[in-house]
Structures are given as structure tokens and as C-alpha cells.
Amino acid sequence: MEVFKDALSGHTLDIFREHHELFKDKETHNDINNFGIDIRTLMNPGTKAFDEVKKICQKHFPNVQDNEIYANYQRQSKPTFLHVDEYGTNRKTKTWTIIIPMHTDDRIGVLIFKDFFNTNDEIQKTIMNFDYAKSTKKSNVSQDYPISHLPYNYKDVDDKFIDYLDLAGVFTYHLGNYVLFDTNQIHASTDFTVYPEYQQKDLVQIHIGPSANEGYNPYYKEKIKI
């Protein structure tokens, strides 16, 4: 996980906003999250928004190709669960995620952990079989942010699963900043819906690298720490 501060200009962010306004009502350019959490307006090659996305990607990966970039303007109505980005499922080489906030607010952000998983099914199985009694907490991050949408010990609702994960950091929302991390690192958003002024929040999401969905790399199994 690495945070880049004051790395994006207002001009770039305006291009992202304009792209969303232009394409948000076009069915062919929008994906709806399976859980009804968000609507993703795609940023495809040939658009100004994609050109800006590619410039960002090339700062970190100079040789990245258009077909190794997936980007969208995401309008969320609900917080995201604990998950990995399955763009990186069964990968042969590393894949990466960039999150660009479209608001400034220290109260909302993304919790990113050092723990790696291949799929969200693996996460679910781990949560269902997790032995709280024999495990040791690694942080108290659950006390610092609203996270009522995240899993907890059914025997003690104050005992939160995320406190047993290895915290990489918390990326809070500031215009011009963005965060880069491995797609297979487990992460979740804080619950912005507890604040009445937020009926929704916006971000730009980028995935980088070949999404082959084959050749599972056992390295990521070895990185699991729970």
C-alpha cells in the first residue's frame, strides 16, 4: 500500500466528473455491482478519462498496455464489504488497484490489510471458520471508524474480525490523493452512510495488469496470516 499525495490536478478530476456525466445514463457504459452497492461507469480506451487514467498508470508501470487497464467512475450507495478485487483471481503476475477519491473527508476511506487471498469465497470461508478464542488481535482499527457492515464474533458483537487482520493502513479521502495496493490484499470501505450528508460517494477505481484468471500462484496462499 502506498499513498500519493497531491498527485492529481483539478483538471484531471474534472475530466473524470465530465466523463461520468456524459456516460452515466448509457446502459452500455455502466455495470451494476452484484450486491447493489454501486454503479460503475466504464472508462474505455478512446475517451479523455481513459487517457488520464493511463497517464497515472504509466507513472508506476511505464510499459502498461491498454488491455491491462480497467477503470471506472464508481458511485456507491452502500459501503463495500471486506473483499479482494477478483480482477487478480488466479493470476500469474501481480495485479494492482488504484483508488482515487472524488471527495475530501477524513471520516471516510478505505481500510487496507496486509493479508492476501485469491478469491472472496476464500475470505468467506475464513470468516465462517475463524476461531476468535484462539486468535490474537493485531489492531483496534474497528474503534476508529464506522464499520458496522463488517463481520464480527457472533458471541460478542464488539469483537470485530478486522482487528485480527494485519493492518497495512487507512486511506482517507482527499482530493488529489490516491492509493495504490495489490488487488489481492483484503480491504473494505468505512461506512459513509452513517453521515446524513452522504446518500452516495464517488471514486475512480483502476485495476492494472493482466487479468488471466489462470495459473494460481501459491505465493499468495503463503502470505495469508490468519
VENQUIBEL-V748435 format. One record per helix or strand of 2 or more residues. SS is the DSSP state (H for helix, E for strand). FROM is the first residue (numbers start at 1). LEN is the number of residues. If there is no record, write none. Layout:
# VENQUIBEL-V748435
<<SS/FROM/LEN> <SS/FROM/LEN>>
This chain:
# VENQUIBEL-V748435
<<E/2/3> <H/10/14> <H/27/3> <E/30/3> <E/38/5> <H/48/13> <H/66/3> <E/69/8> <H/86/3> <E/96/6> <E/105/12> <H/120/9> <H/132/3> <H/141/3> <E/152/2> <E/156/5> <H/161/4> <E/167/7> <E/178/5> <E/185/5> <H/192/3> <E/201/8> <H/219/4>>
